Amino acid sequence: MKIRIAGIVPESFVDGTGIRFTIFFQGCLRNCKGCHNPATHDLNGGEILETDEIISAIKKNPLLTGITLSGGEPFLQIEPALELAKAAKILGLNVWCYTGYKFENIPADAEELLKNIDVLVDGEYIEELRDLELNFRGSKNQRLIDLNKTRELKKIILLEE
């Protein structure tokens, strides 16, 4: 399956806990003031890869604890994001996903993808709420949602840091 990406960081320590393989999706419609990745906004930018190529690269590193779907906006490419998340789960890896959507407003057609995500970092980046002391996010409005506990308890549960 084809995916449009802005880039890959094969070993990241800042995009979630542990050693992560981070995929930066290309394309975002939000254009948040002060965005950390403005080069990812162009829907026609970046490069097109096959998800199998990315999965193959993930399999080569036995030290990984998880993958991170970042952006741009992963929810603009739900099917390739789902394929990557499912592959990660099969490999025993956890999945983090960054989105500008609030959890409550994620598109309905993303339900299967959400089932394969362990931690969702939700909410637009708001420059006026920037806080360099926060772990794994840039502004105070963004939440680290433990989706496993959220599904289990049927209410939003934040990740304990």
N, C-alpha and C positions, 0 to 999 in steps of 0.2 A: 504494500500500500504506500502511496506517495504522501510525503509530509513536507511542508515548507518550513524550514528552520532558519533562525538567525545565527545559530552556532551551538556548539556542544562544549561542555567542560567535563572531561572524563573523570576527574577526581576533584570534587568540590567539598569544602568543609564549612561553607557559609550558607548553603541553600537547604538547610535542614540538619538533623543530627547525623553523626557518623560520616562515613565516606560515601559521597553521592555522585552519581552520574547525572549531570544536569543537561536537559535539552531545552534550549531557548526557542520557543515557537515564534515564527514570523507572523506579524499582523496583529494590530490592536487598534480599536476605534476610539479609545478613551482620550489619548493625548494629555495625560495628567501633567499639570505644571510641575516641573522638576523631576520628571520620570528618570529613573536610573538607566533605562534601556530605550531611549528614543529611536535608535536605529531599527528597533524591532517593529515599529508602527506600520510601515508601508506594507500593505497587503500583498504587493507583488515583489517585494524585496527578498533578500536572503537567498537561499538555495533550496532546491528540491532534492530530497533523498528518498530512498525506500526505507520503510520502517525496519525491514529485515536487516539492513546495514547497521542501523543503530542497535538493534537487539543483539546482533553478532558482536559488536564492540562491547556491549554491556557484559556479555557472557565471558569475555576474555579477562575480566578483572575479578579474581576471587575475593578481593579485599572490600568490595562494595557492600554497603549495608542497605542501600536504597537508590532510587532514582527520584529526580525532581523534574516536574513539568513546569516550566517557567515561561516568561514571555518577554514580549508580546502577550497574547491571550490564548492559552491552550483550549479554552472552550469555543474558539472559532474553528477548531479542527478536532472535533469530538472523536471521529472514527479513528484517526491515527493515534490520538492520545489514548484511547481505549486499548488499542492494540499494544502500545508500549506498556501501559499499566498492567494489562493481563500477563504479558510476557514477564514483567518484573515479579509479579506475584508467583508465577510458576517457578521462578528462580529463587524464591524465598526472600525477595527484597521488599522493603516497604516503599510506599509511594507517597510523595509530597506533591502538592500542586498549588501554584500561585495563580490567583485570578483577581481581576478587578471587580468581578461580580460579588455581591453579598451572597452568602450561602442561600438565603431565603429567595433570591432572585435568579438563581442559576437556571438556564433553560431546561424545560421539561424533558427534552430529548437527550439530556446528559445523565439521566438516572443510572444507567449501566456504568458509565465512567465513574460516577461518584461512589458506586459500590466497590470500586477497585482502588480507591484513594484512601490512605490512612490519615493523612493530615492535610487539611485545606487551609491555606493562608488566603483569607478573603478580604475584599474591600479595595477600593481605589486608593492609590497613594495620594495623600493630601499634604502638600508641602508645608502648610501652616501647622500641621500636627507631626512634623518630622521629629524623631527622637532617636538619637544615636545609641542610646542605652538599651533599646529594645532588641531582643534576640529574633533573628530570622525575618524581620519586617522593618519597614521604613517609617511608618506613621502610626500614631496611637489608635487610630480607628480600625486598623487591620487586626484581624483575629487569627490565632492559631487554633483551629478547630480539630479536635480529636474525633474524626469521623467514625471510628470503630465504636467508641463509647456513645457518640451521638446516635448512631443507629440502634445500639443496644437499649439506651435509656429513652429514646424518642424525644430528646430535647438537646439543644446545643450544649456541648461540653467542651470547654477550652482545654488545650493541652497544658499539662502541668509542667512548668519549666524548672 
